Amino acid sequence: MGSTDINFAFTQNAGRIVRDQQDALLVAGHLYQRTDLPVHRVVGEAAGGYCAVADGVASSPSPQRASRAVLEALRGLDAGQEALLQDGWIGPRLIRRHVHAHLCRQLARDRRTRSSASTLALLQWRAGRFSVLNVGDSRVYRVDLDGRWQRLSRDHTYFESMVERGEIARDQSVGQLYHDLEHMLTADAQEDDFAMHWRQGEWAPGDTFLLCTDGLHDTLGETRLEAIYRPERPVDEQAALYREAVLDAGAPDNVSLILARITSLGMPV
């Protein structure tokens, strides 16, 4: 691609209710888990790489350690783990055999941390293509240069499963219990049948990817996420607007987000 770059902007905040930061971010090889991380901006390699968010499940014993362990497993893949790649992509095989296994080694041996759980949303790119993988309800969106949105991830909740089976309508009002997670990464070797969503596609200069935990998409909703977004706006300014919108809305949960924009010379960064 020559002059093509990937510009990242990312931020975290623990919110106004939850004391601990149970989310974690992985960007440009660095792992972040802070109660308040102002918007940062970095430029990445367009030739290949990956970034991810993870959200510790609050009802589990040690959510902040679970999300961190999941991203620690992804941060430094060596030759042993690279053998688990599928046609060069981070896919279900590596998540099951390496990431889940690492989570279990870190937390399942101690009864105080066993069953700690986390979601995961991951974006990988190389050779003009992208791959998105997620477990749980952390999400990945794609926005093209004209501002058209597409959700690339799938929420692994009871509600989504019931909608897919045709048991309820998507616009049907249901209790909060139905929106609980059905699948997640859990520090228990017996909990290895979790669902994963994996899809690939081609990216084009100008595409922007948004990775976020539910502290963003549940607090603002997809309609407001789209309304606030402008494709001509630099990614760091856009990240700051999302952050302020969540804080203004009361920030009831931890919030973490990454914006990744693929740019060529002359495009907004």
SULFENRA-V445841 format. One record per residue. N is the residue number from 0. RES is the residue in three letters. PHI is phi in whole degrees, 0 to 359 (999 if undefined). Layout:
N_RES_PHI, N_RES_PHI
This chain:
0_MET_999, 1_GLY_72, 2_SER_274, 3_THR_286, 4_ASP_231, 5_ILE_241, 6_ASN_262, 7_PHE_249, 8_ALA_226, 9_PHE_211, 10_THR_201, 11_GLN_218, 12_ASN_206, 13_ALA_286, 14_GLY_89, 15_ARG_261, 16_ILE_241, 17_VAL_279, 18_ARG_284, 19_ASP_270, 20_GLN_271, 21_GLN_262, 22_ASP_271, 23_ALA_215, 24_LEU_236, 25_LEU_232, 26_VAL_221, 27_ALA_52, 28_GLY_82, 29_HIS_250, 30_LEU_255, 31_TYR_236, 32_GLN_206, 33_ARG_233, 34_THR_293, 35_ASP_212, 36_LEU_244, 37_PRO_300, 38_VAL_298, 39_HIS_247, 40_ARG_226, 41_VAL_220, 42_VAL_249, 43_GLY_248, 44_GLU_279, 45_ALA_285, 46_ALA_295, 47_GLY_172, 48_GLY_163, 49_TYR_202, 50_CYS_217, 51_ALA_200, 52_VAL_235, 53_ALA_220, 54_ASP_233, 55_GLY_297, 56_VAL_282, 57_ALA_300, 58_SER_281, 59_SER_269, 60_PRO_300, 61_SER_221, 62_PRO_298, 63_GLN_294, 64_ARG_285, 65_ALA_295, 66_SER_297, 67_ARG_293, 68_ALA_297, 69_VAL_299, 70_LEU_282, 71_GLU_299, 72_ALA_296, 73_LEU_271, 74_ARG_295, 75_GLY_233, 76_LEU_284, 77_ASP_257, 78_ALA_300, 79_GLY_296, 80_GLN_285, 81_GLU_297, 82_ALA_293, 83_LEU_271, 84_LEU_297, 85_GLN_247, 86_ASP_54, 87_GLY_88, 88_TRP_256, 89_ILE_285, 90_GLY_233, 91_PRO_304, 92_ARG_298, 93_LEU_291, 94_ILE_296, 95_ARG_289, 96_ARG_275, 97_HIS_246, 98_VAL_293, 99_HIS_295, 100_ALA_297, 101_HIS_296, 102_LEU_301, 103_CYS_293, 104_ARG_297, 105_GLN_285, 106_LEU_233, 107_ALA_279, 108_ARG_282, 109_ASP_255, 110_ARG_297, 111_ARG_285, 112_THR_242, 113_ARG_302, 114_SER_78, 115_SER_300, 116_ALA_221, 117_SER_208, 118_THR_269, 119_LEU_206, 120_ALA_226, 121_LEU_230, 122_LEU_240, 123_GLN_235, 124_TRP_215, 125_ARG_187, 126_ALA_51, 127_GLY_75, 128_ARG_231, 129_PHE_230, 130_SER_223, 131_VAL_238, 132_LEU_226, 133_ASN_214, 134_VAL_230, 135_GLY_95, 136_ASP_241, 137_SER_285, 138_ARG_240, 139_VAL_229, 140_TYR_244, 141_ARG_239, 142_VAL_234, 143_ASP_275, 144_LEU_296, 145_ASP_269, 146_GLY_85, 147_ARG_276, 148_TRP_261, 149_GLN_214, 150_ARG_276, 151_LEU_264, 152_SER_267, 153_ARG_229, 154_ASP_287, 155_HIS_265, 156_THR_243, 157_TYR_298, 158_PHE_299, 159_GLU_297, 160_SER_297, 161_MET_292, 162_VAL_295, 163_GLU_296, 164_ARG_277, 165_GLY_78, 166_GLU_278, 167_ILE_219, 168_ALA_273, 169_ARG_298, 170_ASP_270, 171_GLN_283, 172_SER_278, 173_VAL_226, 174_GLY_289, 175_GLN_301, 176_LEU_304, 177_TYR_291, 178_HIS_267, 179_ASP_292, 180_LEU_290, 181_GLU_267, 182_HIS_225, 183_MET_198, 184_LEU_270, 185_THR_237, 186_ALA_284, 187_ASP_200, 188_ALA_299, 189_GLN_283, 190_GLU_267, 191_ASP_249, 192_ASP_255, 193_PHE_293, 194_ALA_279, 195_MET_228, 196_HIS_248, 197_TRP_221, 198_ARG_213, 199_GLN_231, 200_GLY_190, 201_GLU_260, 202_TRP_256, 203_ALA_229, 204_PRO_307, 205_GLY_102, 206_ASP_295, 207_THR_236, 208_PHE_250, 209_LEU_246, 210_LEU_254, 211_CYS_205, 212_THR_271, 213_ASP_291, 214_GLY_297, 215_LEU_267, 216_HIS_288, 217_ASP_283, 218_THR_290, 219_LEU_266, 220_GLY_81, 221_GLU_295, 222_THR_299, 223_ARG_286, 224_LEU_305, 225_GLU_289, 226_ALA_295, 227_ILE_283, 228_TYR_280, 229_ARG_226, 230_PRO_296, 231_GLU_276, 232_ARG_277, 233_PRO_303, 234_VAL_297, 235_ASP_291, 236_GLU_293, 237_GLN_295, 238_ALA_300, 239_ALA_296, 240_LEU_294, 241_TYR_297, 242_ARG_300, 243_GLU_294, 244_ALA_296, 245_VAL_293, 246_LEU_297, 247_ASP_294, 248_ALA_276, 249_GLY_101, 250_ALA_41, 251_PRO_287, 252_ASP_216, 253_ASN_304, 254_VAL_228, 255_SER_218, 256_LEU_209, 257_ILE_231, 258_LEU_251, 259_ALA_235, 260_ARG_242, 261_ILE_270, 262_THR_231, 263_SER_242, 264_LEU_306, 265_GLY_94, 266_MET_272, 267_PRO_295, 268_VAL_245
